[in-house]
Amino acid sequence: MIDQENIEQRPDVGRLNNAVARLKEEIAKVIVGQELMIELLLAAILADGHVLIEGVPGVAKTLTAKLLARCIDVPFNRIQFTPDLMPSDVIGTSVFNPQSTNFSFRKGPIFSSVVLIDEINRSPAKTQAALFEVMEEKQITYDGVTYPMPTPFLVLATQNPVEQEGTYRLPEAQLDRFLFKVEVNYPTLEQEVQILQYSHSGKTTHFSNEVNPVLSAAEVQEFRNVVNSIFIEQKVMRYIAELVHETRNNKSIYLGGSPRASVAVLRSAKAMAAMSGRDFVTPDDVIKVLPAVLRHRLLLTPEKEMEGGTPDEVIAAIIKKIEVPR
């Protein structure tokens, strides 16, 4: 049962819900379709998590990330990952100052509120490892000195699942630091006609003239506090734990989700509930975010992979297996 004290302490999600609706309207001025991707990106902002966006070239992965940064009035940087990129090109390096005869730290492009890492799997492991600390702890430690990141801090990384030559697979520790992995599909025929109309009118080329900032950094933090206050019943919390626990005991899965995955489901389900105008989490919120939270964290067994199985298929089977709380 839900006690009276919890009811009285529930947050007001009205302003958050209105802001999300305005964000979707602004993005829709340029992006056609891709509703689930946009919804998950907005949920990641509210849940304070990073997003890995995977899709074939030309499905507006980079454009959507740029638009999202444009809709939030915060600094934005883009880093193109390449095979010769070094960790210092990302986090920064020491520079000698001849006037003071001292070395000073020059911050790299990772020091921004929204950072787009394009083709993250194009750089080798040593460069990818430069992101470990900053994505998890929102700080950089260089030469014994800690440099905090601005608030909010969000990494949006893209990768192409088709090309394998000249790419480096992301290690599990790196993948686990992403709240979501969003898979971007091709548009429908009607959506592609609309994309051609947008391109003809110049909307996609001059999107900065079409899209206006909706949120400030202070509002993002305010809405994150609202999301943290969203109510969740004990039985729904146990439902999350049972779903993730099943990934560690499933015969089709070699590596299951960690406790970090359970926390990620909780945070993102709260964000999804707030975006839906509710101050409480339902099992439907959990089911909606579960594939995006788990698909990059699971390793299938070799037998399942040889059968052509996918993480999404296994996750769907787990959802059917675990009883939904009522």
N, C-alpha and C positions, 0 to 999 in steps of 0.2 A: 504493500500500500504506500501511497505518497502522502507524507505527513504535511501538516499545515505550514510548518516552518520552511520546508523546501519550496512550497508554493509561493510564500511571501518573498523569498529571496530570489526568485527567478528573474532573469534579466529581461529588459525590453528590447526586442529584436526589430522593432519597427523601422528605425533609422537605418539599421544595417540592411534590412530587406529592400528598402527604397534605393540605397546606394548600389546594391548588387544589380537591381533592375536598370539603373542608369548606366552602370558599367557595360552591361550586356547591350544596351541600346547604342552606346558609342562604338563598341567593337563591331556590332552588326552593320555599321555604316560602311565598313570595308570588307569584313570577312563574311562569306556566305556559308551557311550551314555550320558544321563542326560544333554543334551545341554542347555535346558531352565534353569535348576538349576544353571549351571555354568555361564551362561550369566547374570542371576539375581544377583548372588554373586559378579561378577565383577562390575556390575552396582551399587551395594550397596557400594562397596569400593570407586568408583568414586563419588557417591552422599553423601558420609560420613554418612552412615546409618547402623544400625544393622539388623541382619537377624535371623529369627526363621525358622529352618529347621524341617519339620515334615514328618515322614515316618515310616513304619514298620521296625523292626530290620533287619539288614543285607543288606540294600540298599546303603551303602557307605556314610552315612551322616557324620559320624565322620572322615572317611578317606578323604573325599573331603575338609572338613574344615582344616585338617592338611596340605593337599596339597596346599591349598590356602595360608596358612601362610608360607609354604616353598617357594612359588613362589615370595613372597615379603620379602625382606631382612630386617625383623624387628623382635623384640622379640615376642615369642609365649608362652602362658601358657594354660594349660587345667585344668578345675575344674570339678570334678565329683560331681554333686549334689546328696545328699542322705538325707533321712529323719532326720538324726541327725546332719546335717550340720548347723553351727551357722553363723550369719552375720559376726562375727569377723574372721571366717575361710575364708571369701571372701575378705573383705576390709582391714583387718589387726587389730592389737590390741596393747595396751600399754604393754611394757615390762620393768621391773625394772632393772636398771643398778646399781649394788652394788658399782661400783667404783665411779660414780658421785652421787650416792644416788638419782637419778632422774628417772622418767619414760620417756621412749622414744617410739615413734610410729614405730612399725615394719609393713611395708607394706605387704598386702596380695597378693595373686596370681592375683587379678584383675588388678594390676599395670603391664600392658604389652600392646603391640600394638595390637596384635590379641589374643583374649581370647575365647577359646572354652568352653562353658558351656554344658556339656553332661547331658542329661536327666534333663532339667531345672525344669520340673514339679514333680520331685521326692522330692524336699525340700518344707517345709511349707512356709506360707505367710511371716513370719518375715524374713526369709532368702532371699526370692525373693525380698522383699522390700528394701534390702540392695543395689539392683541394680538400684533403681529409680533415684537417684541423678547422679550416675556415667554414666549411659546411656544417660541421657538427657543433663547434663551440663559438662560431661567429667572431673569431679573432685570428690574428696572424702572430706567430712568435718568430722573431728574426734576431739573431745574435743576442739572445737572452732577454730581449725586450718584447713585451706583448702590445700589439696594436689592435684595439677593438674595431669592429665593423660598424657602420651606421645602422640605425634602426628606421625602417625595416631593412632586412637583408634577404634577398631572394635570388637563387641561382636557377636559371632556366637553361637546360642543356638540350641540344638536338643531336640526333644521330640517324644515319641512314642504314636500315637493316639489310639492304640488298648487296651493296658493295662490300667485299671482304678484303680485297687487295689494298694494302696501304693503311689498314685499320688495326687497332689494338683493342682487344676485348676488355671491357671495364671489369676490374676485380670485384669480388663480392662485397668487400668492405666499402668500395665506392658506391656500388648500386644501393646498398643498404642505407646510404645517407640521403637518398631521394625519397620523399614522401610518396610520390606517384610516378608511375611510368604510364604515359598517355600515348596510345597508339592512334595515329591519324590515318584515316582511310580516304579513298577517292571520293569526290562528290558525286551526287546523282546527276543524271542528264540535265534536269531542270536547273539544278544548282550551278552546273557548269555554264549553262546559257547565261545565267545571272552574273557569273564571274566574268564572262566575256563582255557583258554590258558595263560592269564596273570598270574593267580595264579600258574599254573604249572611252569612258567618261573621265578617265584619269584618277579615279578614286584610289586605286591601289598604289599608284606612283606618288601621288601627293597626299598621302593619308594624314600627314601632320596638319594639313589645312582642314581635314574633315573631322578629326577626333579631338575632343577637348578633355583636359584633366577633370577627373571626378573626385578623387580622394587625395587628401594630404597625408603626409607621414604620421601626423598626430591622429588623424581619423583612423588610419590603418591600425595603429596601436590600440585605440579605443575599441574598435570592433573586435580585435583579437581578445581583449579582456572580456567582451560580451560572450564570445565563443567559448572561452574557458569556463564561463559561468553557466553554460547550458546544462540542464539537468539530465541525468541518465540513471535509469533504474538499475538496481543490482542485477536483476535477471538479464538485462540487455548487456551489461558489462560481462557477465558470465558467458553469454552467447558469443561475444567477441573472443574471449579466451578459448572457448571450445572450438571455434572455427580455426584459429591459428594453431591450437594444440593438435588438431587433426592433421595439419600439414606436416607435422613431425612424425606421424604414425601411419601415413598413407603409403601404400605399397608402390604407388606410381611416382613418389617424390623421394629424391636422394637427399636433398637439403631443404628443410622446412623454414618457416618464418621464425624469427627470434622475438623475444619480448619487445624489442624496438618496433617490430611489425604490429604487435598488439596495441602499443601506445599510438602508433600512426593511424590505425583504424579508429581508435577512440577519438583522437583529435579531429580527423577528417570527417567522421560521422557527426560530430558536434557542429562543425562548420557547415555541413550539408543541411543539418536541421535548421540552423539559423538562417541560411539562405532560402529555405522553404517557408520562413516566417513562423517557425515553431521554436519554443524555448525548452524543448525536450527531445531526446533522441529516440527514434523508433528502430525496430529491426530492419525496416526498409532502407534507412539511411546507411546502416552497416552493410547491407547487401549491395547497395549502389556503389560504395567506394571500395569494397573488398578486392575486386579484380585489379584496379589501378594500384592499390597498396601492395598486393602480393605478387603480381605477375613477374616482376623483376627480382624478387627475393627468393623465388623457388628454383631449385635445380631438379629437373626430372631425371628419373633413372634412365640408363642407356636403352633398356628394353622399351620404355614408354616413348622415348625419342625415335627409336627405330620404327615404331608403329605409326609415327607421324602425329603423336599427341602433342598438345600445347598446354602451357600453364593455365590459360583461360578455361580450357575444357576440364582440367582437373579441379580448378577452383569452383566451376559450376557444379561439378559432381559433389564436392564437399558441401556446398550450400544446400543441395538437395538432401544430403545425408544428415546434417545436423538439424535437430528440431528447432523450429522458430518459437521463441517465447511468446506467450499470449498474456 
